[in-house]
Every structure is written in structure tokens, then in C-alpha cells.
């Protein structure tokens, strides 16, 4: 069971922002879980999770909603429980936040306890304010202030930027913004949401819950992709990633780390994907709700995909329940199986697969991924060659203007 990972929703979907593109906003409606995690559940979860791991390192990912709404005392208690039940294992923590509640006390706690902070920040204010709002008003200043505070107090952090249809048009401005503000670690996450079916609208959903995951026998109608207005267009997303890549590869290899590009290089080298999106299999990254309920994926935390509860079943036992887990590899479309970039993509996230005109479920970002991987392949090959001969991948920047002559003296 190596590599079991959980994302913990300590306040459920509760958030002080009302971002238009957030798929968490309606989860409370579906799961009917309005409460924050209590201390008993926290202790039970931590003990269960650590004891279920067969690896020397246990990673906790605290999420929401907005997890800092529960207060710093909760996380101080979490760290105490982790120390109590660690049993010799190394404990690591990450937390994803919009930054609105961060102050010097929070940052000091994160630094002293080695938390990696994921800050949600899409880019410059004129772009972020389109969808990331607080009570209908721009939330940029809070998030940007949090960035500067994290930097000032030397807290380890990265930035998560959500990519919308509008976002794709401004690759240079977005990358320049992050570069100007000394952001060194970035992940671009595409917004892909489908319009709800009539039955989903009737129960109050604003987004469709992809039926490819469903084990509910009432879901018998095939679901086609009807995108929400701000969902990315596949080809535009591919061009966006490629445009950012060209800006990065010309000046920042080894200085700025973009997880989308690191993933591509890692898999090009023949190693497993560092994230679940492009991994061969999925079903080992669970979502834990505030009441202890466990779902096999954060993206599909719907009633029919519940695996169990931390009070009743060990996470190890839940991981053995393959019936409710999505067999990503065996459900690849013929187009995926025949694609030259399958080893880099592996069909992407199943959440993004919808019924195509071929009658198979295909990833709606397929054309974008193909464009991106085909555009950067020569750079991946060059970096692979450099690494294989003991040179840093950053030397690829020197090869952009002409042949690169390698000698023993300029090895790492």
C-alpha cells in the first residue's frame, strides 16, 4: 500500500471566498456535512492514517474549503497528535489556503513546524478578480499580501494558479507577474467543469458530477461535455502551457520550478508521475471529510463513491476495496492507447473524460495535451541527454542560441 495519500477537508467546503469556478461550493449540499472537524475525529484520523502507512514518510495535506477558518489551535493539536503517533516515521505537512487569514502567528507556526504552504493565486489583479471574489469583491489584495508575508517570514510555499478560458490568453503577462514577484514554485491547474444534467440541477448542482466515476445504477444515460463558460478550451490550454514553457526554458530552468513541466520531464525520463493527474493509475489519493468519511478522490466526493469512515475502518482496509476505485488504465480510449504521448499523459484525470463522438470516454483536454507534449518534446529530449551525461538540465538554455559544446569541466 505504498504511497497512500489523503487530502483532509477540515472545514468541509466552507470558505470565506466565493470564487465562481470552485467546484467545492456545492459539496455541502450533496454531502450534508456542515460541521468542521472536531478534535476526536482529528486524533482518530491521524492515528488511523499513520498506522495504515507502510512507508517511512507520512504526508498530510490539509485542504478545504479554506482550512485556516478552523483556527491555528486546531493545527497545533494536529502536530501534537502527529508526534504522539509518529512511531518513528517522518511527518510532513502541506496546507492549501487562499491566504486571507494568514498573519505573523500563522507564518511562524508554519515555519517552525515545516509546513509547505500552497497559496491560491491566479496572477495579476486585473485577471484574478474576474472569478476569485470575496462577497462579490476582488480578493486579490489579501492573497497578494499573504504571498509577501510568506516570503518575508521565510515560509516554504508554492503557488497554485487556476487556468480559465480567459486566463489562457495571457501567458506572458501571467508568467511575468510571478517572475516579478519572485515566485519560484508554480502549478497551473485547468478549470474543466461541465453543465449539470437536469437531475443534477434539480438537487441544486451548478456543475455536472462526471458520471464516468459513478457506481449509482440510476446513472445510465451517457454524459456529454457541455462546458461552463469559464472552462478552458483544450487547444487554448495547450498553447498556454507551451507559451509559458518557452518563456521558462529560455531563462529560468533550474531557477523556477513549474510542476506541469517537472511532471513531463520526470515521465520522459521513464519515472512514475509525481502527481495523480498523469499517473498510470488513480485511487490512492483519498479525500477525508470533516466527519471522517473517506472518498476515493477529492474530485468525486459524492455519496456513491464513499469508501468508509476513519472511526470504523482503517485506511489500509479501504485501500483494498478496489470495487469502488476507478480503473483508469483499463478504461483508456482507443485514441489514448494509440497516442505517441501516452507515457507522458496516461489519459489525464478521469474527471475530465466525457463521452465523445466516437462513443468512448475521452479527455476533453486531449488536443491541448497533444499540442503541449509535441511542442516541448525536443526540449525534453535535450534535457534527458544532458542529465544522462551528468550535466544539469539548465544547460538546455545555452543550446537555444546554437550548438552546445559539452566538456568534462562543465559537468555538475
Secondary structure per residue as TSV (DSSP state, phi and psi in degrees):
chain	resnum	aa	ss	phi	psi
A	1	X	-	360.0	27.7
A	2	X	T	-59.2	137.7
A	3	X	T	88.7	10.6
A	4	X	-	-60.0	133.3
A	5	X	E	-133.4	144.9
A	6	X	E	-129.8	147.7
A	7	X	E	-113.2	122.8
A	8	X	E	-103.1	125.8
A	9	X	E	-100.4	79.6
A	10	X	T	-66.6	-23.2
A	11	X	T	-119.1	22.6
A	12	X	T	62.8	-131.8
A	13	X	T	-100.2	8.5
A	14	X	-	-61.8	133.7
A	15	X	-	-152.2	148.9
A	16	X	S	-91.1	2.4
A	17	X	-	-108.4	161.3
A	18	X	-	-131.1	55.7
A	19	X	-	-60.8	131.4
A	20	X	T	-60.8	-35.8
A	21	X	T	-88.3	3.9
A	22	X	-	-77.5	118.6
A	23	X	T	-80.0	-6.9
A	24	X	T	-77.6	-20.6
A	25	X	T	-59.9	-28.8
A	26	X	T	-100.5	2.5
A	27	X	H	-64.7	-34.9
A	28	X	H	-60.3	-36.0
A	29	X	H	-62.5	-41.5
A	30	X	H	-81.3	-37.7
A	31	X	H	-94.8	-13.6
A	32	X	-	53.1	42.1
A	33	X	-	-119.6	92.3
A	34	X	-	-93.0	-12.3
A	35	X	S	-90.6	156.9
A	36	X	-	-84.7	160.6
A	37	X	-	-65.8	133.0
A	38	X	-	-92.2	172.1
A	39	X	H	-66.3	-36.3
A	40	X	H	-62.0	-44.5
A	41	X	H	-66.2	-39.9
A	42	X	H	-57.6	-50.0
A	43	X	H	-63.8	-43.5
A	44	X	H	-62.1	-43.7
A	45	X	H	-62.0	-48.8
A	46	X	H	-61.8	-45.4
A	47	X	H	-62.3	-45.1
A	48	X	H	-62.1	-47.4
A	49	X	H	-64.5	-47.1
A	50	X	H	-64.8	-44.2
A	51	X	H	-68.7	-21.5
A	52	X	H	-84.0	-9.9
A	53	X	-	-88.5	140.7
A	54	X	-	-111.8	21.3
A	55	X	S	-113.4	156.3
A	56	X	S	-74.8	-13.6
A	57	X	E	-119.6	131.7
A	58	X	E	-119.3	122.7
A	59	X	E	-108.8	126.6
A	60	X	E	-103.8	133.6
A	61	X	E	-120.6	111.5
A	62	X	E	-95.6	127.5
A	63	X	E	-139.4	-172.9
A	64	X	S	-152.0	-145.1
A	65	X	S	43.5	-158.7
A	66	X	-	-111.3	101.3
A	67	X	G	-63.8	-26.5
A	68	X	G	-70.1	-11.3
A	69	X	G	-63.6	-21.7
A	70	X	G	-78.0	-14.7
A	71	X	-	98.6	153.5
A	72	X	H	-69.7	-28.5
A	73	X	H	-59.6	-36.9
A	74	X	H	-60.4	-45.1
A	75	X	H	-74.1	-29.1
A	76	X	H	-63.4	-40.0
A	77	X	H	-67.1	-38.2
A	78	X	H	-60.3	-43.9
A	79	X	H	-63.2	-38.9
A	80	X	H	-61.4	-44.9
A	81	X	H	-64.7	-39.6
A	82	X	H	-60.1	-42.6
A	83	X	H	-65.7	-37.6
A	84	X	H	-66.1	-38.3
A	85	X	H	-107.9	7.6
A	86	X	-	-60.0	-36.5
A	87	X	T	53.5	42.4
A	88	X	T	86.5	-4.1
A	89	X	-	-87.0	150.9
A	90	X	E	-82.1	126.8
A	91	X	E	-103.5	132.2
A	92	X	E	-124.8	149.0
A	93	X	E	-131.3	138.3
A	94	X	E	-127.4	151.5
A	95	X	E	-140.1	135.4
A	96	X	E	-104.5	124.8
A	97	X	E	-142.4	153.8
A	98	X	-	-84.0	-6.5
A	99	X	S	85.6	-3.4
A	100	X	T	-64.6	-29.7
A	101	X	T	-99.2	-1.8
A	102	X	-	-69.8	135.8
A	103	X	-	-143.5	-172.3
A	104	X	H	-63.4	-32.9
A	105	X	H	-65.9	-46.1
A	106	X	H	-60.6	-48.0
A	107	X	H	-64.4	-37.6
A	108	X	H	-64.5	-42.0
A	109	X	H	-61.9	-46.3
A	110	X	H	-60.4	-44.2
A	111	X	H	-66.8	-45.1
A	112	X	H	-68.5	-26.2
A	113	X	T	-109.0	14.2
A	114	X	T	57.5	40.5
A	115	X	E	-77.6	137.9
A	116	X	E	-92.4	121.0
A	117	X	E	-98.5	122.8
A	118	X	E	-94.9	116.6
A	119	X	E	-102.5	125.0
A	120	X	E	-80.6	110.4
A	121	X	-	-151.6	113.8
A	122	X	-	-82.1	-24.9
A	123	X	S	149.8	-153.0
A	124	X	S	-61.8	156.4
A	125	X	H	-57.8	-42.9
A	126	X	H	-62.4	-21.3
A	127	X	H	-96.6	-43.8
A	128	X	H	-64.9	-35.8
A	129	X	T	-67.8	-11.1
A	130	X	T	-64.2	-36.8
A	131	X	T	-128.3	-25.7
A	132	X	-	-94.2	103.9
A	133	X	E	-131.7	160.1
A	134	X	E	-129.5	112.4
A	135	X	T	53.8	41.3
A	136	X	T	80.9	-0.9
A	137	X	E	-115.7	159.7
A	138	X	E	-57.4	135.4
A	139	X	-	-106.4	9.7
A	140	X	H	-59.8	-46.2
A	141	X	H	-59.7	-37.9
A	142	X	H	-65.3	-46.7
A	143	X	H	-66.5	-40.0
A	144	X	H	-67.8	-39.5
A	145	X	H	-63.0	-37.4
A	146	X	H	-63.3	-40.3
A	147	X	H	-58.0	-48.8
A	148	X	H	-65.1	-35.2
A	149	X	H	-69.2	-42.1
A	150	X	H	-59.6	-41.8
A	151	X	H	-66.7	-44.3
A	152	X	H	-61.7	-38.5
A	153	X	T	-97.0	12.8
A	154	X	T	56.5	44.4
A	155	X	-	-92.5	133.3
A	156	X	-	-67.7	130.4
A	157	X	E	-150.5	162.9
A	158	X	E	-138.8	170.1
A	159	X	E	-117.0	133.1
A	160	X	E	-106.1	118.0
A	161	X	E	-113.3	120.8
A	162	X	E	-82.1	132.9
A	163	X	E	-104.6	113.3
A	164	X	-	-101.3	176.4
A	165	X	T	-57.8	-44.9
A	166	X	T	-66.3	-37.6
A	167	X	G	-57.8	-37.5
A	168	X	G	-61.2	-19.8
A	169	X	G	-81.1	-6.9
A	170	X	G	-129.3	43.9
A	171	X	H	-56.8	-47.4
A	172	X	H	-65.6	-43.4
A	173	X	H	-64.1	-39.1
A	174	X	H	-68.5	-47.2
A	175	X	H	-65.4	-38.1
A	176	X	H	-63.4	-38.1
A	177	X	H	-60.9	-49.4
A	178	X	H	-65.9	-39.0
A	179	X	H	-65.0	-45.0
A	180	X	H	-60.3	-34.8
A	181	X	T	-96.6	17.8
A	182	X	T	60.4	34.1
A	183	X	-	-82.7	122.6
A	184	X	-	-104.1	-17.6
A	185	X	E	-130.5	119.7
A	186	X	E	-135.6	143.2
A	187	X	E	-127.9	129.7
A	188	X	E	-99.7	124.2
A	189	X	E	-118.3	115.9
A	190	X	E	-73.0	139.8
A	191	X	-	-89.2	114.9
A	192	X	-	-130.4	103.8
A	193	X	-	-132.3	140.4
A	194	X	B	-104.3	147.8
A	195	X	-	-63.5	143.9
A	196	X	-	-72.8	151.0
A	197	X	-	-71.3	167.5
A	198	X	H	-58.8	-40.6
A	199	X	H	-66.0	-32.9
A	200	X	H	-74.1	-38.4
A	201	X	H	-61.6	-36.7
A	202	X	H	-64.5	-29.1
A	203	X	T	-98.3	14.0
A	204	X	T	94.3	8.6
A	205	X	-	-76.6	142.1
A	206	X	S	-98.4	-22.5
A	207	X	S	-121.4	151.8
A	208	X	-	-75.9	141.4
A	209	X	-	-95.8	109.0
A	210	X	-	-50.6	117.9
A	211	X	G	-75.7	-6.6
A	212	X	G	-62.9	-23.7
A	213	X	G	-88.7	-18.8
A	214	X	-	-69.6	138.0
A	215	X	-	-104.3	5.9
A	216	X	-	-79.7	115.3
A	217	X	T	-65.9	-12.9
A	218	X	T	-72.7	-20.2
A	219	X	-	-86.1	92.3
A	220	X	-	-113.6	-16.9
A	221	X	S	-82.1	133.3
A	222	X	-	-64.7	144.5
A	223	X	-	-109.2	120.5
A	224	X	B	-96.0	161.0
A	225	X	-	-89.6	114.2
A	226	X	-	-118.7	96.3
A	227	X	B	-67.3	144.2
A	228	X	-	-64.8	153.0
A	229	X	T	-53.2	-36.5
A	230	X	T	-94.1	2.4
A	231	X	S	-65.0	145.8
A	232	X	-	-69.2	146.8
A	233	X	-	-84.3	136.8
A	234	X	H	-56.8	-51.2
A	235	X	H	-66.7	-37.2
A	236	X	H	-65.8	-37.0
A	237	X	H	-65.7	-42.2
A	238	X	H	-61.3	-41.6
A	239	X	H	-67.5	-38.1
A	240	X	H	-59.6	-51.7
A	241	X	H	-59.2	-40.7
A	242	X	H	-66.3	-42.3
A	243	X	H	-62.5	-43.5
A	244	X	H	-64.9	-40.1
A	245	X	H	-59.1	-44.3
A	246	X	H	-64.6	-36.8
A	247	X	H	-65.6	-41.6
A	248	X	H	-69.4	-46.8
A	249	X	H	-70.0	-18.5
A	250	X	T	-84.6	-14.2
A	251	X	T	-151.3	-15.9
A	252	X	T	-128.2	11.3
A	253	X	B	-62.9	127.0
A	254	X	T	87.5	-6.8
A	255	X	T	-116.5	-37.0
A	256	X	B	-118.6	135.8
A	257	X	E	-118.9	112.9
A	258	X	E	-110.1	116.3
A	259	X	H	-60.3	-32.0
A	260	X	H	-60.4	-37.1
A	261	X	H	-81.7	-36.9
A	262	X	H	-62.7	-39.0
A	263	X	H	-61.5	-45.7
A	264	X	H	-62.2	-44.9
A	265	X	H	-67.0	-41.6
A	266	X	H	-57.1	-46.0
A	267	X	H	-74.5	-31.2
A	268	X	H	-64.0	-31.5
A	269	X	T	-75.9	-5.8
A	270	X	T	92.6	11.2
A	271	X	-	-95.0	160.6
A	272	X	-	-63.9	151.1
A	273	X	-	-63.8	136.7
A	274	X	S	-75.6	-7.8
A	275	X	S	-131.7	162.6
A	276	X	S	-74.9	-22.8
A	277	X	T	-57.1	-47.3
A	278	X	T	-108.3	16.6
A	279	X	S	-75.4	159.9
A	280	X	S	-67.0	-34.5
A	281	X	-	-127.6	155.8
A	282	X	-	-133.6	164.5
A	283	X	-	120.5	9.0
A	284	X	S	-118.1	17.1
A	285	X	E	-127.8	94.8
A	286	X	E	-93.1	156.6
A	287	X	E	-106.1	129.8
A	288	X	E	-111.8	118.2
A	289	X	-	-82.9	170.4
A	290	X	T	-60.9	-27.7
A	291	X	T	-91.5	4.4
A	292	X	S	95.7	-4.6
A	293	X	E	-65.4	143.0
A	294	X	E	-120.8	134.6
A	295	X	E	-123.7	151.6
A	296	X	S	-74.9	-9.0
A	297	X	-	-159.3	141.8
A	298	X	G	-62.2	-31.3
A	299	X	G	-75.5	-18.4
A	300	X	G	-128.0	46.4
A	301	X	-	-80.6	66.4
A	302	X	-	-108.9	157.3
A	303	X	G	-50.2	-38.2
A	304	X	G	-74.7	-9.4
A	305	X	G	-108.9	19.3
A	306	X	E	-71.5	134.1
A	307	X	E	-95.5	-29.6
A	308	X	E	160.7	-160.1
A	309	X	E	-137.9	142.8
A	310	X	T	-64.3	-20.6
A	311	X	T	-76.4	-22.9
A	312	X	T	-108.5	-31.4
A	313	X	S	-139.4	143.7
A	314	X	-	-74.6	149.9
A	315	X	H	-63.0	-28.8
A	316	X	H	-62.5	-46.3
A	317	X	H	-62.9	-40.9
A	318	X	H	-61.1	-36.1
A	319	X	H	-66.4	-18.6
A	320	X	T	-88.2	-6.7
A	321	X	-	-85.3	84.0
A	322	X	G	-75.9	-16.0
A	323	X	G	-60.4	-36.4
A	324	X	G	-95.7	4.2
A	325	X	S	-99.5	148.6
A	326	X	-	-84.1	124.0
A	327	X	-	-85.0	87.4
A	328	X	T	-64.0	-44.5
A	329	X	T	-69.0	-43.1
A	330	X	T	-74.3	-15.4
A	331	X	T	-100.6	17.8
A	332	X	-	-65.7	143.1
A	333	X	-	-73.2	164.1
A	334	X	H	-61.5	-35.8
A	335	X	H	-59.9	-42.4
A	336	X	H	-65.4	-45.6
A	337	X	H	-61.5	-30.3
A	338	X	T	-94.5	-1.1
A	339	X	-	-77.8	138.8
A	340	X	T	-70.1	-15.1
A	341	X	T	-107.9	20.2
A	342	X	H	-57.8	-38.5
A	343	X	H	-67.3	-20.5
A	344	X	H	-92.9	-27.3
A	345	X	H	-107.4	-45.6
A	346	X	T	54.7	30.4
A	347	X	T	85.3	-2.4
A	348	X	-	66.5	-165.2
A	349	X	-	-75.4	129.2
A	350	X	G	-57.5	-24.5
A	351	X	G	-59.1	-25.1
A	352	X	G	-95.2	9.5
A	353	X	E	-96.7	127.4
A	354	X	E	-133.8	165.3
A	355	X	E	-65.2	125.6
A	356	X	-	-101.4	178.3
A	357	X	T	-67.6	-15.9
A	358	X	T	-80.3	-9.8
A	359	X	S	90.4	0.2
A	360	X	S	-109.5	159.7
A	361	X	E	-83.3	120.5
A	362	X	E	-125.6	151.2
A	363	X	E	-70.8	127.3
A	364	X	T	-69.5	-12.1
A	365	X	T	-96.7	7.7
A	366	X	H	-53.6	-50.3
A	367	X	H	-61.0	-36.1
A	368	X	H	-68.6	-44.0
A	369	X	H	-61.9	-43.2
A	370	X	H	-60.9	-44.9
A	371	X	H	-60.7	-45.7
A	372	X	H	-63.5	-52.1
A	373	X	H	-65.0	-39.0
A	374	X	H	-68.0	-31.5
A	375	X	H	-74.3	-29.7
A	376	X	H	-105.2	0.7
A	377	X	H	-57.2	-42.4
A	378	X	H	-64.7	-31.8
A	379	X	H	-73.1	-39.4
A	380	X	H	-62.2	-41.1
A	381	X	H	-64.0	-41.8
A	382	X	H	-63.5	-43.8
A	383	X	H	-67.2	-36.2
A	384	X	H	-62.3	-43.2
A	385	X	H	-63.4	-43.7
A	386	X	H	-58.8	-49.4
A	387	X	H	-63.5	-38.2
A	388	X	H	-64.1	-26.8
A	389	X	T	-102.0	11.1
A	390	X	T	86.8	14.6
A	391	X	-	-104.3	151.0
A	392	X	-	-69.3	146.9
A	393	X	G	-61.4	-24.4
A	394	X	G	-63.9	-17.2
A	395	X	G	-64.6	-15.2
A	396	X	G	-59.7	-27.7
A	397	X	G	-64.6	-33.4
A	398	X	G	-73.0	-21.7
A	399	X	G	-85.2	-6.5
A	400	X	G	-69.3	-28.9
A	401	X	G	-97.0	-0.3
A	402	X	S	159.5	-179.4
A	403	X	-	-58.9	140.7
A	404	X	-	-102.4	121.3
A	405	X	-	-95.3	119.1
A	406	X	-	-101.5	133.3
A	407	X	-	-131.0	159.7
A	408	X	G	-56.9	-27.5
A	409	X	G	-71.7	-21.9
A	410	X	G	-106.8	21.8
A	411	X	-	-73.8	168.1
A	412	X	-	-60.8	360.0
